[in-house]
Amino acid sequence: MTLLSTIYAIAMAASSGGGEDHPAWAERCTQARAYSAERRGTTLLVVADGKTVCAAHQDNTPQELWSGTKSIVTLLAVMAVDDGLLALDEPVSDTIGEWRSNPAKAGITIRQLLTMTSGIPSQVGMPPGFVESLTVVPSHSVGERFLYGPAPYQVFGELLRRKLSVGSTPETIRSYANRRLFVPLEITGLVWRNGRDGNPLMPQGISLTGHDWAKIGALVEGGGCVGGKCYLSSEALNELFKGSAANPAYGVGWWLPRSTSSGDPITATFDLAENSEVVPTDLVASAGAGGQRLYVIPSRNLVIVRQASLDVASLRSGRAASEDESKRWSDAVFLALLLGEDSTSNRGS
């Protein structure tokens, strides 16, 4: 079945109800809500020009973002750039002195950690502790391959911890995140799990309500500014949306609608680039297991949040991989339903 015929079939089958929709968005919201609900969806929130035009949610309980956490961590990284704490292209070994004598690690940069092109392998869903992550042996040369996994972000956690612990006013990662990001944006329902070493999990572990995640999206949509106040520079923020040679579809913690030959199983779950006719080219996405999504489309002043329940037991057992193909999540189908005839207009540069 083609993408367009799939969209048509879903649109015809969509049922109404359950939303607080702006009249101009009502039909599209109904269709997108039905598609999401059939795939364990719990929250759907669309903010256009700063106003909620589509909403559906079960309650206001913070929900695990899973790897959507990575995108928030990279916002902290660019805030640290603005604060003069680090540069994305500085060697990790400038701070992690243990790496200086290791030829395979000495030249790895912070950007390569966060684009997951450092050559450091790890298993999805199995984050090592901060210190443990420093001992992982690279399996590939720097920049050679995109290796999706938690270890590089845990290395960054140890680096940021060390950066923040020195100086006249030492801070923890949590206190820095609260001061620079969560408190200014009035994000009140935050839950951030610790790893087994007692440090906050950098590749996963943050739970937010849909409304609070939308505030993160509004900051990105506004180029680092929201509500008339700027919290990070647009120059530093835009560095997050540059893909690597190893995987142009993944920037610094954010997914991009770019063609890629990466071939890894995580990138293969996205169909943004393959369906460019319905995906604005300036879209950036934060994504987590189970179809957790935050889409930001600056050219249309749009922030879209989609959250879903995740059957962790099925995921770990491998049963999720054998689910009905018709119930698998498609970013392109969802966006086509929600954006409708406007999906190819004002697509950005």
For each residue, the residues with C-beta under 8 A, 3 or more apart:
1: 5 6 9
2: 5 6
3: 6 7 275 278 332 333 336
4: 7 8
5: 1 2 8 9
6: 1 2 3 9 10 330 333
7: 3 4 10 11 333 336 337
8: 4 5 11 12
9: 1 5 6 12 13
10: 6 7 13 14 31 34 35 333 337
11: 7 8 14 31 337
12: 8 9
13: 9 10 34
14: 10 11 30 31 33 34 35
15: 30 34
16: 30
17: 30
18: 33 37 56
19: 26 29 30 33 44 54 55 56
20: 52 54 55 56
21: 25 26 29 30 53 54 55
22: 25 26 48 51 52 53 54
23: 26
24: 53
25: 21 22 28 29 46 48 53 54
26: 19 21 22 23 29 30
27: 30 31 340
28: 25 31 32 54 337 338 339 340
29: 19 21 25 26 32 33 44 46 53 54 56 338
30: 14 15 16 17 19 21 26 27 33 34
31: 10 11 14 27 28 34 35 337 338
32: 28 29 35 36 44 54 334 337 338
33: 14 18 19 29 30 36 37 41 44 54 56
34: 10 13 14 15 30 31 37 38
35: 10 14 31 32 38 39 41 333 334 337
36: 32 33 39 41 44 56 291 306 308 334
37: 18 33 34 41 56
38: 34 35 41 327
39: 35 36 291 308 327 328 329
40: 290 291 308 309 310 311
41: 33 35 36 37 38 44 291 306 307 308
42: 57 58 63 307 308 309
43: 56 57 58 63 209 210 305 306 307 308
44: 19 29 32 33 36 41 54 55 56 57 210 305 306
45: 52 54 55 56 57 210 211 214 304 305 306
46: 25 29 52 53 54 55 302 303 304 305 338
47: 50 51 52 53 214 217 218 302 303 304
48: 22 25 51 53 300 301 302
49: 301
50: 47 218 301
51: 22 47 48
52: 20 22 45 46 47 55
53: 21 22 24 25 29 46 47 48
54: 19 20 21 22 25 28 29 32 33 44 45 46 338
55: 19 20 21 44 45 46 52
56: 18 19 20 29 33 36 37 43 44 45
57: 42 43 44 45 60 210
58: 42 43 61
59:
60: 57 189 209 211
61: 58 189 209
62: 189 190 191 207 208 209 212
63: 42 43 207 208 209 210 292 307
64: 204 205 206 207 288 292 310
65: 68 69 72 204 206 207 208 213 286 288 292
66: 69 204 288 289 290 292 310
67: 70 203 204 287 288 289 292
68: 65 71 72 206 213 286 287 288 292 293 294
69: 65 66 72 73 201 202 203 204 205 206 288
70: 67 73 74 114 153 202 203 204 253 286
71: 68 74 75 216 240 253 254 286 294
72: 65 68 69 75 76 181 206 216 286
73: 69 70 76 77 114 153 156 157 202 203 253
74: 70 71 77 78 114 240 252 253 254
75: 71 72 78 79 181 216 219 220 232 237 240
76: 72 73 79 80 160 173 176 177 180 181
77: 73 74 80 81 86 88 110 114 156 160 252 253
78: 74 75 81 82 88 232 233 236 237 239 240
79: 75 76 82 83 180 181 231 232 236
80: 76 77 83 85 86 160 163 176
81: 77 78 84 85 86 87 88 236 239
82: 78 79 232 233 236
83: 79 80 180
84: 81
85: 80 81 163 164
86: 77 80 81 90 95 110 159 160 163
87: 81 90 110
88: 77 78 81 109 110 111 114 239 252
89: 109 110 111
90: 86 87 94 109 110
91: 94 106 107 108 109
92: 95 96 99 105 108 109 110 113 155 159
93: 96 97 99 100 105 106 107 108
94: 90 91
95: 86 92 159 162 163
96: 92 93 99 134 155 158 159 162
97: 93 100
98: 101 102 134
99: 92 93 96 102 105 106 108 134
100: 93 97 106
101: 98 106
102: 98 99 105 106
103: 106
104: 119 137 138 141 142
105: 92 93 99 102 108 138
106: 91 93 99 100 101 102 103
107: 91 93 142
108: 91 92 93 99 105 112 113 118 119 120 142
109: 88 89 90 91 92 112 113
110: 77 86 87 88 89 90 92 113 114 156 159
111: 88 89 114 115 239 252
112: 108 109 115 117 118 142 143 244
113: 92 108 109 110 116 118 120 152 153 155 156 159
114: 70 73 74 77 88 110 111 152 153 156 252 253
115: 111 112 146 243 244 246 247 250 251 252
116: 113 146 147 148 149 152 247 250
117: 112 142 143 144 145 146 147 244 245 246 247
118: 108 112 113 138 142 147 152 155
119: 104 108 138 139 140 141 142 143 144 145 147
120: 108 113 133 136 138 139 147 149 151 152 155
121: 136 138 139 140 147 149 151
122: 126 127 128 133 136 147 149 150 151 152
123: 126 149 150
124: 148 149 150 266
125: 150 204 289 315 316
126: 122 123 150
127: 122 133 150 151 153 154 195 201 202 203 204
128: 122 132 133 136 150 151 154
129: 132 133 154 195 196 197 199
130: 133 134 154 155 157 158 161 195 197 199
131: 134 135 158 197
132: 128 129 135 136 154 197
133: 120 122 127 128 129 130 136 151 152 154 155 157 158
134: 96 98 99 130 131 155 158
135: 131 132
136: 120 121 122 128 132 133 151 155
137: 104
138: 104 105 118 119 120 121 141 142
139: 119 120 121 147
140: 119 121 144 145 147
141: 104 119 138 144
142: 104 107 108 112 117 118 119 138
143: 112 117 119 244 245 246
144: 117 119 140 141 246
145: 117 119 140 246 262
146: 115 116 117 244 246 247 250 262 264 267
147: 116 117 118 119 120 121 122 139 140 152 264
148: 116 124 250 264 266 267
149: 116 120 121 122 123 124 152 203
150: 122 123 124 125 126 127 128 153 154 201 202 203 204
151: 120 121 122 127 128 133 136 154 155
152: 113 114 116 118 120 122 133 147 149 155 156
153: 70 73 113 114 127 150 156 157 202 203
154: 127 128 129 130 132 133 150 151 157 158 195 201 202 203
155: 92 96 113 118 120 130 133 134 136 151 152 158 159
156: 73 77 110 113 114 152 153 159 160 202
157: 73 130 133 153 154 160 161 173 199 200 202
158: 96 130 131 133 134 154 155 161 162
159: 86 92 95 96 110 113 155 156 162 163
160: 76 77 80 86 156 157 163 164 173 176
161: 130 157 158 164 165 172 173 199
162: 95 96 158 159 165 166
163: 80 85 86 95 159 160 166
164: 85 160 161 170 171 172 173 176
165: 161 162 170 171
166: 162 163 170
167: 170
168:
169:
170: 164 165 166 167
171: 164 165 175 176 179
172: 161 164 175 176
173: 76 157 160 161 164 176 177 199 200
174: 177 178 192 200
175: 171 172 178 179
176: 76 80 160 164 171 172 173 179 180
177: 76 173 174 180 181 182 192
178: 174 175 181 182 183
179: 171 175 176 183
180: 76 79 83 176 177 184 231
181: 72 75 76 79 177 178 184 185 187 231
182: 177 178 185 187 190
183: 178 179 186 187
184: 180 181 229 231
185: 181 182 212 215 216 219 226 231
186: 183 215
187: 181 182 183 190 208 212 215 216
188: 212
189: 60 61 62 207 208 209 212
190: 62 182 187 206 207 208 212
191: 62 206 207 208
192: 174 177 200 201 205 206 207
193: 200 201 204 205 206 207
194: 197 198 199 200 201 205
195: 127 129 130 154 198 199 200 201 205
196: 129
197: 129 130 131 132 194
198: 194 195
199: 129 130 157 161 173 194 195
200: 157 173 174 192 193 194 195 205
201: 69 127 150 154 192 193 194 195 204 205
202: 69 70 73 127 150 153 154 156 157 205
203: 67 69 70 73 127 149 150 153 154
204: 64 65 66 67 69 70 125 127 150 193 201 288
205: 64 69 192 193 194 195 200 201 202
206: 64 65 68 69 72 190 191 192 193
207: 62 63 64 65 189 190 191 192 193
208: 62 63 65 187 189 190 191 212 213 216
209: 43 60 61 62 63 189 212 213
210: 43 44 45 57 63 213 214 305 307
211: 45 60 214 215
212: 62 185 187 188 189 190 208 209 215 216
213: 65 68 208 209 210 216 217 294 305 307
214: 45 47 210 211 217 218 294 303 305
215: 185 186 187 211 212 218 219 226
216: 71 72 75 185 187 208 212 213 219 220 286 294
217: 47 213 214 220 221 286 294 295 296 303 304 305
218: 47 50 214 215 221 222 226 303
219: 75 185 215 216 222 224 225 226 231 232
220: 75 216 217 223 224 237 284 296 298
221: 217 218 296 297 298 301 302 303
222: 218 219 225 226
223: 220 234 237 298
224: 219 220 230 231 232 233 234 236 237
225: 219 222 228 229 230 231 234
226: 185 215 218 219 222 229 231
227:
228: 225
229: 184 225 226
230: 224 225 233
231: 79 180 181 184 185 219 224 225 226
232: 75 78 79 82 219 224 236 237
233: 78 82 224 230 236 237
234: 223 224 225 237 238
235: 238 239
236: 78 79 81 82 224 232 233 239
237: 75 78 220 223 224 232 233 234 240 241
238: 234 235 241 242
239: 78 81 88 111 235 236 242 252
240: 71 74 75 78 237 251 252 253 254 284
241: 237 238 251 252 254 256 284
242: 238 239 251 252
243: 115 247 248 249 250 251 256 258 260
244: 112 115 117 143 146 247 248 250 251
245: 117 143 248
246: 115 117 143 144 145 146 262
247: 115 116 117 146 243 244 250 260 262 264 267
248: 243 244 245 256 258 259 260
249: 243 255 256 257 258 259 260 262 267 270 272 273
250: 115 116 146 148 243 244 247 254 255 256 260 262 267
251: 115 240 241 242 243 244 254 255 256 284
252: 74 77 88 111 114 115 239 240 241 242
253: 70 71 73 74 77 114 240 286
254: 71 74 240 241 250 251 284 285 286
255: 249 250 251 270 272 284 285 286 287
256: 241 243 248 249 250 251 272 283 284 285
257: 249 272 273 276 279 280 281 283
258: 243 248 249 273
259: 248 249 273
260: 243 247 248 249 250 267 273
261:
262: 145 146 246 247 249 250 267
263: 267 268
264: 146 147 148 247 267 268
265: 268 269
266: 124 148 269
267: 146 148 247 249 250 260 262 263 264 270
268: 263 264 265
269: 265 266 329
270: 249 255 267 273 287 331
271: 274 275 330 331 332
272: 249 255 256 257 275 276 279 283 285 331 332
273: 249 257 258 259 260 270 276 279
274: 271 332
275: 3 271 272 278 279 332 336
276: 257 272 273 279 281
277: 343 344
278: 3 275 332 335 336 339 343 344
279: 257 272 273 275 276 283 331 332 335 343
280: 257 283 297 299 300 339 343 344 346 347 348
281: 257 276 347 348 349
282: 297 298 299 347 348 349
283: 256 257 272 279 280 295 296 297 335 348
284: 220 240 241 251 254 255 256 295 296
285: 254 255 256 272 293 294 295 296 331
286: 65 68 70 71 72 216 217 253 254 255 293 294
287: 67 68 255 270 292 293 294
288: 64 65 66 67 68 69 204 292 293
289: 66 67 125 292 310 315
290: 40 66 308 309 310 311 315
291: 36 39 40 41 306 308 329
292: 63 64 65 66 67 68 287 288 289 306 307 308 310
293: 68 285 286 287 288 304 305 306 307 331 334
294: 68 71 213 214 216 217 285 286 287 303 304 305 306
295: 217 283 284 285 302 303 304 306 331 335
296: 217 220 221 283 284 285 302 303 304
297: 221 280 282 283 300 301 302 303 304 348
298: 220 221 223 282 301 348
299: 280 282 346 347 348
300: 48 280 297 342 346
301: 48 49 50 221 297 298
302: 46 47 48 221 295 296 297
303: 46 47 214 217 218 221 294 295 296 297
304: 45 46 47 217 293 294 295 296 297 335 338
305: 43 44 45 46 210 213 214 217 293 294
306: 36 41 43 44 45 291 292 293 294 295 334
307: 41 42 43 63 210 213 292 293
308: 36 39 40 41 42 43 290 291 292
309: 40 42 290
310: 40 64 66 289 290 292 315
311: 40 290 314 315 320
312: 315 316
313: 316 317
314: 311 317 319 320
315: 125 289 290 310 311 312 319 320
316: 125 312 313
317: 313 314
318: 321 322
319: 314 315 322 323
320: 311 314 315 323
321: 318
322: 318 319
323: 319 320 327 328
324: 327 328
325: 328
326:
327: 38 39 323 324
328: 39 323 324 325
329: 39 269 291 334
330: 6 271 333 334
331: 270 271 272 279 285 293 295 334 335
332: 3 271 272 274 275 278 279 335 336
333: 3 6 7 10 35 330 336 337
334: 32 35 36 293 306 329 330 331 337 338
335: 278 279 283 295 304 331 332 338 339 343
336: 3 7 275 278 332 333 339 340 343
337: 7 10 11 28 31 32 35 333 334 340
338: 28 29 31 32 46 54 304 334 335
339: 28 278 280 335 336 342 343
340: 27 28 336 337 343
341: 345
342: 300 339 345 346
343: 277 278 279 280 335 336 339 340
344: 277 278 280 347
345: 341 342
346: 280 299 300 342
347: 280 281 282 299 344
348: 280 281 282 283 297 298 299
349: 281 282
